[in-house]
Amino acid sequence: MVTIARLVEKIVERTPFLEEALARGLINYAALAESLQPEIESELKKPVKPSAVMMALRRLSETLEKGFIKQAHIRFKESDLTIKSGLFEMTVLKSSTILHPLKKLYEVIDFSRGDFLTITHGIYEVTIISNKKYKARFQKMFADEKIVKIIDGLSSLTVKIPLEAVEQVGLFYVVTKALNWENINIIEIVSTLTEMTFILREDDVSRAFSALQKLMDEERGIHSKLAY
């Protein structure tokens, strides 16, 4: 049987930010209940009282508060953010012949001069991200392959993660949430053990840097207080 409580839970589950706000006790229950009331009445096909919706929200909030992911406190350092501008992304379908041009990429890239290259293998495709100066050359190298899409005007923002933070629950959530709250679209996430690289539109990278810098400053402040 569908109940008000179940419908409230269903609505909240599909809205992660709302779920977190409820878990933290940041929601005006009366206002939210009024907002959800029409959808719940539509689902139940009968009128419902705002007070019943509000009670369901309060109970759900108590449940979420007990089980919701806790903020991962990370010991960021001063030089933990790196930006690389002027990038492009090319995604190519996997094939039996793709390994040869992929190997050739390393003959082109000069890491000693700060060139950027990431190669991500999926099940059916490979995504290559590099400096835009190599775009025409890379396209020529993969001329015999099926290029799915090319995205221009990108930048990378790399977050250096302390090794001890790798085991912390909620690490990715904390960092991506800082960008999501600023309505910043993440084109790709490329990660290694202690590096998390966000591929963003060039127009978004400045706001993204500020958002992550603020997060790091807050975390340093927390650890300073704990140490004190």
C-alpha positions as protocol buffer text, in pm:
chain_id: "A"
residue {
  index: 1
  type: MET
  ca { x: 0 y: 0 z: 0 }
}
residue {
  index: 2
  type: VAL
  ca { x: 132 y: 343 z: -96 }
}
residue {
  index: 3
  type: THR
  ca { x: 149 y: 576 z: 203 }
}
residue {
  index: 4
  type: ILE
  ca { x: 231 y: 941 z: 257 }
}
residue {
  index: 5
  type: ALA
  ca { x: 554 y: 840 z: 431 }
}
residue {
  index: 6
  type: ARG
  ca { x: 663 y: 622 z: 138 }
}
residue {
  index: 7
  type: LEU
  ca { x: 588 y: 892 z: -117 }
}
residue {
  index: 8
  type: VAL
  ca { x: 779 y: 1152 z: 84 }
}
residue {
  index: 9
  type: GLU
  ca { x: 1075 y: 914 z: 105 }
}
residue {
  index: 10
  type: LYS
  ca { x: 1058 y: 850 z: -270 }
}
residue {
  index: 11
  type: ILE
  ca { x: 1058 y: 1222 z: -354 }
}
residue {
  index: 12
  type: VAL
  ca { x: 1348 y: 1295 z: -121 }
}
residue {
  index: 13
  type: GLU
  ca { x: 1554 y: 1001 z: -252 }
}
residue {
  index: 14
  type: ARG
  ca { x: 1557 y: 1145 z: -604 }
}
residue {
  index: 15
  type: THR
  ca { x: 1677 y: 1484 z: -476 }
}
residue {
  index: 16
  type: PRO
  ca { x: 2020 y: 1436 z: -310 }
}
residue {
  index: 17
  type: PHE
  ca { x: 2057 y: 1797 z: -192 }
}
residue {
  index: 18
  type: LEU
  ca { x: 1715 y: 1786 z: -30 }
}
residue {
  index: 19
  type: GLU
  ca { x: 1811 y: 1459 z: 136 }
}
residue {
  index: 20
  type: GLU
  ca { x: 2125 y: 1615 z: 281 }
}
residue {
  index: 21
  type: ALA
  ca { x: 1942 y: 1927 z: 396 }
}
residue {
  index: 22
  type: LEU
  ca { x: 1688 y: 1710 z: 580 }
}
residue {
  index: 23
  type: ALA
  ca { x: 1967 y: 1506 z: 737 }
}
residue {
  index: 24
  type: ARG
  ca { x: 2128 y: 1826 z: 865 }
}
residue {
  index: 25
  type: GLY
  ca { x: 1803 y: 1975 z: 993 }
}
residue {
  index: 26
  type: LEU
  ca { x: 1820 y: 2272 z: 753 }
}
residue {
  index: 27
  type: ILE
  ca { x: 1467 y: 2241 z: 613 }
}
residue {
  index: 28
  type: ASN
  ca { x: 1153 y: 2437 z: 696 }
}
residue {
  index: 29
  type: TYR
  ca { x: 917 y: 2140 z: 729 }
}
residue {
  index: 30
  type: ALA
  ca { x: 596 y: 2341 z: 688 }
}
residue {
  index: 31
  type: ALA
  ca { x: 714 y: 2506 z: 366 }
}
residue {
  index: 32
  type: LEU
  ca { x: 847 y: 2180 z: 222 }
}
residue {
  index: 33
  type: ALA
  ca { x: 528 y: 1993 z: 316 }
}
residue {
  index: 34
  type: GLU
  ca { x: 322 y: 2255 z: 135 }
}
residue {
  index: 35
  type: SER
  ca { x: 548 y: 2219 z: -170 }
}
residue {
  index: 36
  type: LEU
  ca { x: 518 y: 1838 z: -177 }
}
residue {
  index: 37
  type: GLN
  ca { x: 145 y: 1824 z: -103 }
}
residue {
  index: 38
  type: PRO
  ca { x: 18 y: 1854 z: -466 }
}
residue {
  index: 39
  type: GLU
  ca { x: 242 y: 1573 z: -592 }
}
residue {
  index: 40
  type: ILE
  ca { x: 147 y: 1346 z: -303 }
}
residue {
  index: 41
  type: GLU
  ca { x: -224 y: 1415 z: -355 }
}
residue {
  index: 42
  type: SER
  ca { x: -184 y: 1338 z: -724 }
}
residue {
  index: 43
  type: GLU
  ca { x: -17 y: 1004 z: -646 }
}
residue {
  index: 44
  type: LEU
  ca { x: -272 y: 906 z: -380 }
}
residue {
  index: 45
  type: LYS
  ca { x: -565 y: 1052 z: -578 }
}
residue {
  index: 46
  type: LYS
  ca { x: -713 y: 1207 z: -265 }
}
residue {
  index: 47
  type: PRO
  ca { x: -658 y: 1514 z: -45 }
}
residue {
  index: 48
  type: VAL
  ca { x: -393 y: 1499 z: 227 }
}
residue {
  index: 49
  type: LYS
  ca { x: -330 y: 1727 z: 522 }
}
residue {
  index: 50
  type: PRO
  ca { x: -7 y: 1933 z: 524 }
}
residue {
  index: 51
  type: SER
  ca { x: 41 y: 1824 z: 885 }
}
residue {
  index: 52
  type: ALA
  ca { x: 56 y: 1457 z: 775 }
}
residue {
  index: 53
  type: VAL
  ca { x: 322 y: 1539 z: 514 }
}
residue {
  index: 54
  type: MET
  ca { x: 514 y: 1743 z: 771 }
}
residue {
  index: 55
  type: MET
  ca { x: 508 y: 1453 z: 1019 }
}
residue {
  index: 56
  type: ALA
  ca { x: 642 y: 1219 z: 750 }
}
residue {
  index: 57
  type: LEU
  ca { x: 923 y: 1467 z: 677 }
}
residue {
  index: 58
  type: ARG
  ca { x: 1019 y: 1494 z: 1044 }
}
residue {
  index: 59
  type: ARG
  ca { x: 1035 y: 1116 z: 1083 }
}
residue {
  index: 60
  type: LEU
  ca { x: 1238 y: 1079 z: 765 }
}
residue {
  index: 61
  type: SER
  ca { x: 1473 y: 1353 z: 882 }
}
residue {
  index: 62
  type: GLU
  ca { x: 1540 y: 1166 z: 1206 }
}
residue {
  index: 63
  type: THR
  ca { x: 1617 y: 847 z: 1011 }
}
residue {
  index: 64
  type: LEU
  ca { x: 1848 y: 1027 z: 770 }
}
residue {
  index: 65
  type: GLU
  ca { x: 2033 y: 1203 z: 1051 }
}
residue {
  index: 66
  type: LYS
  ca { x: 2132 y: 867 z: 1199 }
}
residue {
  index: 67
  type: GLY
  ca { x: 2245 y: 703 z: 876 }
}
residue {
  index: 68
  type: PHE
  ca { x: 2355 y: 983 z: 645 }
}
residue {
  index: 69
  type: ILE
  ca { x: 2719 y: 1001 z: 527 }
}
residue {
  index: 70
  type: LYS
  ca { x: 2925 y: 1212 z: 763 }
}
residue {
  index: 71
  type: GLN
  ca { x: 3150 y: 1484 z: 627 }
}
residue {
  index: 72
  type: ALA
  ca { x: 3493 y: 1345 z: 548 }
}
residue {
  index: 73
  type: HIS
  ca { x: 3751 y: 1576 z: 704 }
}
residue {
  index: 74
  type: ILE
  ca { x: 4055 y: 1587 z: 478 }
}
residue {
  index: 75
  type: ARG
  ca { x: 4396 y: 1733 z: 560 }
}
residue {
  index: 76
  type: PHE
  ca { x: 4447 y: 1940 z: 248 }
}
residue {
  index: 77
  type: LYS
  ca { x: 4778 y: 2120 z: 194 }
}
residue {
  index: 78
  type: GLU
  ca { x: 4839 y: 2466 z: 50 }
}
residue {
  index: 79
  type: SER
  ca { x: 4935 y: 2344 z: -300 }
}
residue {
  index: 80
  type: ASP
  ca { x: 4659 y: 2092 z: -353 }
}
residue {
  index: 81
  type: LEU
  ca { x: 4490 y: 2260 z: -654 }
}
residue {
  index: 82
  type: THR
  ca { x: 4631 y: 2266 z: -1007 }
}
residue {
  index: 83
  type: ILE
  ca { x: 4470 y: 2413 z: -1320 }
}
residue {
  index: 84
  type: LYS
  ca { x: 4552 y: 2326 z: -1680 }
}
residue {
  index: 85
  type: SER
  ca { x: 4380 y: 2530 z: -1950 }
}
residue {
  index: 86
  type: GLY
  ca { x: 4346 y: 2492 z: -2327 }
}
residue {
  index: 87
  type: LEU
  ca { x: 4237 y: 2129 z: -2339 }
}
residue {
  index: 88
  type: PHE
  ca { x: 4012 y: 1921 z: -2562 }
}
residue {
  index: 89
  type: GLU
  ca { x: 3851 y: 1579 z: -2527 }
}
residue {
  index: 90
  type: MET
  ca { x: 3816 y: 1309 z: -2790 }
}
residue {
  index: 91
  type: THR
  ca { x: 3620 y: 987 z: -2740 }
}
residue {
  index: 92
  type: VAL
  ca { x: 3686 y: 695 z: -2976 }
}
residue {
  index: 93
  type: LEU
  ca { x: 3514 y: 358 z: -3004 }
}
residue {
  index: 94
  type: LYS
  ca { x: 3729 y: 62 z: -2904 }
}
residue {
  index: 95
  type: SER
  ca { x: 3848 y: -161 z: -3185 }
}
residue {
  index: 96
  type: SER
  ca { x: 4104 y: -429 z: -3256 }
}
residue {
  index: 97
  type: THR
  ca { x: 4335 y: -166 z: -3408 }
}
residue {
  index: 98
  type: ILE
  ca { x: 4305 y: 116 z: -3154 }
}
residue {
  index: 99
  type: LEU
  ca { x: 4609 y: 14 z: -2949 }
}
residue {
  index: 100
  type: HIS
  ca { x: 4853 y: 131 z: -3219 }
}
residue {
  index: 101
  type: PRO
  ca { x: 4743 y: 500 z: -3233 }
}
residue {
  index: 102
  type: LEU
  ca { x: 4710 y: 505 z: -2854 }
}
residue {
  index: 103
  type: LYS
  ca { x: 5077 y: 408 z: -2821 }
}
residue {
  index: 104
  type: LYS
  ca { x: 5170 y: 681 z: -3070 }
}
residue {
  index: 105
  type: LEU
  ca { x: 5023 y: 946 z: -2839 }
}
residue {
  index: 106
  type: TYR
  ca { x: 5320 y: 908 z: -2604 }
}
residue {
  index: 107
  type: GLU
  ca { x: 5557 y: 991 z: -2888 }
}
residue {
  index: 108
  type: VAL
  ca { x: 5378 y: 1324 z: -2934 }
}
residue {
  index: 109
  type: ILE
  ca { x: 5328 y: 1435 z: -2575 }
}
residue {
  index: 110
  type: ASP
  ca { x: 5614 y: 1605 z: -2390 }
}
residue {
  index: 111
  type: PHE
  ca { x: 5543 y: 1581 z: -2018 }
}
residue {
  index: 112
  type: SER
  ca { x: 5866 y: 1764 z: -1934 }
}
residue {
  index: 113
  type: ARG
  ca { x: 5716 y: 2078 z: -2095 }
}
residue {
  index: 114
  type: GLY
  ca { x: 5392 y: 2050 z: -1903 }
}
residue {
  index: 115
  type: ASP
  ca { x: 5183 y: 1874 z: -2167 }
}
residue {
  index: 116
  type: PHE
  ca { x: 4860 y: 1718 z: -2045 }
}
residue {
  index: 117
  type: LEU
  ca { x: 4736 y: 1371 z: -2133 }
}
residue {
  index: 118
  type: THR
  ca { x: 4484 y: 1133 z: -1980 }
}
residue {
  index: 119
  type: ILE
  ca { x: 4358 y: 816 z: -2147 }
}
residue {
  index: 120
  type: THR
  ca { x: 4055 y: 645 z: -1995 }
}
residue {
  index: 121
  type: HIS
  ca { x: 3951 y: 300 z: -2112 }
}
residue {
  index: 122
  type: GLY
  ca { x: 3583 y: 215 z: -2081 }
}
residue {
  index: 123
  type: ILE
  ca { x: 3416 y: -107 z: -2187 }
}
residue {
  index: 124
  type: TYR
  ca { x: 3328 y: 16 z: -2535 }
}
residue {
  index: 125
  type: GLU
  ca { x: 3519 y: 342 z: -2580 }
}
residue {
  index: 126
  type: VAL
  ca { x: 3836 y: 531 z: -2496 }
}
residue {
  index: 127
  type: THR
  ca { x: 3842 y: 896 z: -2393 }
}
residue {
  index: 128
  type: ILE
  ca { x: 4155 y: 1103 z: -2454 }
}
residue {
  index: 129
  type: ILE
  ca { x: 4205 y: 1447 z: -2300 }
}
residue {
  index: 130
  type: SER
  ca { x: 4502 y: 1660 z: -2402 }
}
residue {
  index: 131
  type: ASN
  ca { x: 4622 y: 2005 z: -2510 }
}
residue {
  index: 132
  type: LYS
  ca { x: 4420 y: 2164 z: -2790 }
}
residue {
  index: 133
  type: LYS
  ca { x: 4740 y: 2221 z: -2991 }
}
residue {
  index: 134
  type: TYR
  ca { x: 4743 y: 1847 z: -3059 }
}
residue {
  index: 135
  type: LYS
  ca { x: 4378 y: 1823 z: -3170 }
}
residue {
  index: 136
  type: ALA
  ca { x: 4437 y: 1812 z: -3547 }
}
residue {
  index: 137
  type: ARG
  ca { x: 4729 y: 1573 z: -3509 }
}
residue {
  index: 138
  type: PHE
  ca { x: 4532 y: 1336 z: -3287 }
}
residue {
  index: 139
  type: GLN
  ca { x: 4237 y: 1340 z: -3527 }
}
residue {
  index: 140
  type: LYS
  ca { x: 4470 y: 1240 z: -3808 }
}
residue {
  index: 141
  type: MET
  ca { x: 4621 y: 962 z: -3595 }
}
residue {
  index: 142
  type: PHE
  ca { x: 4273 y: 820 z: -3528 }
}
residue {
  index: 143
  type: ALA
  ca { x: 4141 y: 876 z: -3879 }
}
residue {
  index: 144
  type: ASP
  ca { x: 4078 y: 504 z: -3926 }
}
residue {
  index: 145
  type: GLU
  ca { x: 3889 y: 477 z: -3597 }
}
residue {
  index: 146
  type: LYS
  ca { x: 3532 y: 578 z: -3512 }
}
residue {
  index: 147
  type: ILE
  ca { x: 3547 y: 913 z: -3330 }
}
residue {
  index: 148
  type: VAL
  ca { x: 3233 y: 944 z: -3117 }
}
residue {
  index: 149
  type: LYS
  ca { x: 3267 y: 1303 z: -3002 }
}
residue {
  index: 150
  type: ILE
  ca { x: 3515 y: 1589 z: -2963 }
}
residue {
  index: 151
  type: ILE
  ca { x: 3465 y: 1855 z: -2697 }
}
residue {
  index: 152
  type: ASP
  ca { x: 3663 y: 2178 z: -2713 }
}
residue {
  index: 153
  type: GLY
  ca { x: 3716 y: 2461 z: -2467 }
}
residue {
  index: 154
  type: LEU
  ca { x: 3805 y: 2256 z: -2161 }
}
residue {
  index: 155
  type: SER
  ca { x: 4025 y: 2298 z: -1855 }
}
residue {
  index: 156
  type: SER
  ca { x: 4133 y: 2058 z: -1584 }
}
residue {
  index: 157
  type: LEU
  ca { x: 4124 y: 2121 z: -1211 }
}
residue {
  index: 158
  type: THR
  ca { x: 4326 y: 1865 z: -1014 }
}
residue {
  index: 159
  type: VAL
  ca { x: 4283 y: 1810 z: -642 }
}
residue {
  index: 160
  type: LYS
  ca { x: 4574 y: 1641 z: -465 }
}
residue {
  index: 161
  type: ILE
  ca { x: 4434 y: 1405 z: -204 }
}
residue {
  index: 162
  type: PRO
  ca { x: 4641 y: 1313 z: 102 }
}
residue {
  index: 163
  type: LEU
  ca { x: 4720 y: 940 z: 100 }
}
residue {
  index: 164
  type: GLU
  ca { x: 4557 y: 885 z: 438 }
}
residue {
  index: 165
  type: ALA
  ca { x: 4229 y: 1031 z: 305 }
}
residue {
  index: 166
  type: VAL
  ca { x: 4190 y: 758 z: 41 }
}
residue {
  index: 167
  type: GLU
  ca { x: 4021 y: 528 z: 295 }
}
residue {
  index: 168
  type: GLN
  ca { x: 3774 y: 793 z: 412 }
}
residue {
  index: 169
  type: VAL
  ca { x: 3407 y: 733 z: 336 }
}
residue {
  index: 170
  type: GLY
  ca { x: 3250 y: 1020 z: 143 }
}
residue {
  index: 171
  type: LEU
  ca { x: 3571 y: 1161 z: -5 }
}
residue {
  index: 172
  type: PHE
  ca { x: 3440 y: 1196 z: -362 }
}
residue {
  index: 173
  type: TYR
  ca { x: 3104 y: 1312 z: -232 }
}
residue {
  index: 174
  type: VAL
  ca { x: 3255 y: 1600 z: -34 }
}
residue {
  index: 175
  type: VAL
  ca { x: 3458 y: 1733 z: -327 }
}
residue {
  index: 176
  type: THR
  ca { x: 3196 y: 1690 z: -601 }
}
residue {
  index: 177
  type: LYS
  ca { x: 2929 y: 1840 z: -376 }
}
residue {
  index: 178
  type: ALA
  ca { x: 3130 y: 2163 z: -351 }
}
residue {
  index: 179
  type: LEU
  ca { x: 3107 y: 2195 z: -730 }
}
residue {
  index: 180
  type: ASN
  ca { x: 2746 y: 2084 z: -756 }
}
residue {
  index: 181
  type: TRP
  ca { x: 2632 y: 2347 z: -507 }
}
residue {
  index: 182
  type: GLU
  ca { x: 2781 y: 2610 z: -741 }
}
residue {
  index: 183
  type: ASN
  ca { x: 2591 y: 2459 z: -1037 }
}
residue {
  index: 184
  type: ILE
  ca { x: 2916 y: 2368 z: -1212 }
}
residue {
  index: 185
  type: ASN
  ca { x: 2888 y: 2097 z: -1476 }
}
residue {
  index: 186
  type: ILE
  ca { x: 3155 y: 1829 z: -1454 }
}
residue {
  index: 187
  type: ILE
  ca { x: 3240 y: 1698 z: -1802 }
}
residue {
  index: 188
  type: GLU
  ca { x: 3465 y: 1417 z: -1676 }
}
residue {
  index: 189
  type: ILE
  ca { x: 3632 y: 1296 z: -1357 }
}
residue {
  index: 190
  type: VAL
  ca { x: 3971 y: 1130 z: -1397 }
}
residue {
  index: 191
  type: SER
  ca { x: 4135 y: 990 z: -1085 }
}
residue {
  index: 192
  type: THR
  ca { x: 4444 y: 811 z: -963 }
}
residue {
  index: 193
  type: LEU
  ca { x: 4517 y: 702 z: -608 }
}
residue {
  index: 194
  type: THR
  ca { x: 4587 y: 1051 z: -473 }
}
residue {
  index: 195
  type: GLU
  ca { x: 4470 y: 1280 z: -755 }
}
residue {
  index: 196
  type: MET
  ca { x: 4116 y: 1373 z: -852 }
}
residue {
  index: 197
  type: THR
  ca { x: 4099 y: 1567 z: -1180 }
}
residue {
  index: 198
  type: PHE
  ca { x: 3783 y: 1743 z: -1291 }
}
residue {
  index: 199
  type: ILE
  ca { x: 3744 y: 1825 z: -1659 }
}
residue {
  index: 200
  type: LEU
  ca { x: 3535 y: 2141 z: -1684 }
}
residue {
  index: 201
  type: ARG
  ca { x: 3431 y: 2405 z: -1932 }
}
residue {
  index: 202
  type: GLU
  ca { x: 3688 y: 2686 z: -1937 }
}
residue {
  index: 203
  type: ASP
  ca { x: 3417 y: 2932 z: -1831 }
}
residue {
  index: 204
  type: ASP
  ca { x: 3353 y: 2731 z: -1514 }
}
residue {
  index: 205
  type: VAL
  ca { x: 3707 y: 2667 z: -1395 }
}
residue {
  index: 206
  type: SER
  ca { x: 3748 y: 2995 z: -1203 }
}
residue {
  index: 207
  type: ARG
  ca { x: 3430 y: 2936 z: -1001 }
}
residue {
  index: 208
  type: ALA
  ca { x: 3529 y: 2574 z: -948 }
}
residue {
  index: 209
  type: PHE
  ca { x: 3871 y: 2676 z: -818 }
}
residue {
  index: 210
  type: SER
  ca { x: 3710 y: 2920 z: -573 }
}
residue {
  index: 211
  type: ALA
  ca { x: 3461 y: 2657 z: -454 }
}
residue {
  index: 212
  type: LEU
  ca { x: 3730 y: 2397 z: -387 }
}
residue {
  index: 213
  type: GLN
  ca { x: 3964 y: 2655 z: -234 }
}
residue {
  index: 214
  type: LYS
  ca { x: 3688 y: 2748 z: 8 }
}
residue {
  index: 215
  type: LEU
  ca { x: 3634 y: 2381 z: 93 }
}
residue {
  index: 216
  type: MET
  ca { x: 4006 y: 2334 z: 160 }
}
residue {
  index: 217
  type: ASP
  ca { x: 4026 y: 2647 z: 376 }
}
residue {
  index: 218
  type: GLU
  ca { x: 3732 y: 2522 z: 581 }
}
residue {
  index: 219
  type: GLU
  ca { x: 3894 y: 2181 z: 624 }
}
residue {
  index: 220
  type: ARG
  ca { x: 4224 y: 2337 z: 731 }
}
residue {
  index: 221
  type: GLY
  ca { x: 4034 y: 2546 z: 983 }
}
residue {
  index: 222
  type: ILE
  ca { x: 3864 y: 2237 z: 1123 }
}
residue {
  index: 223
  type: HIS
  ca { x: 4194 y: 2054 z: 1163 }
}
residue {
  index: 224
  type: SER
  ca { x: 4358 y: 2359 z: 1324 }
}
residue {
  index: 225
  type: LYS
  ca { x: 4083 y: 2367 z: 1584 }
}
residue {
  index: 226
  type: LEU
  ca { x: 4114 y: 1992 z: 1643 }
}
residue {
  index: 227
  type: ALA
  ca { x: 4489 y: 2022 z: 1684 }
}
residue {
  index: 228
  type: TYR
  ca { x: 4445 y: 2311 z: 1925 }
}
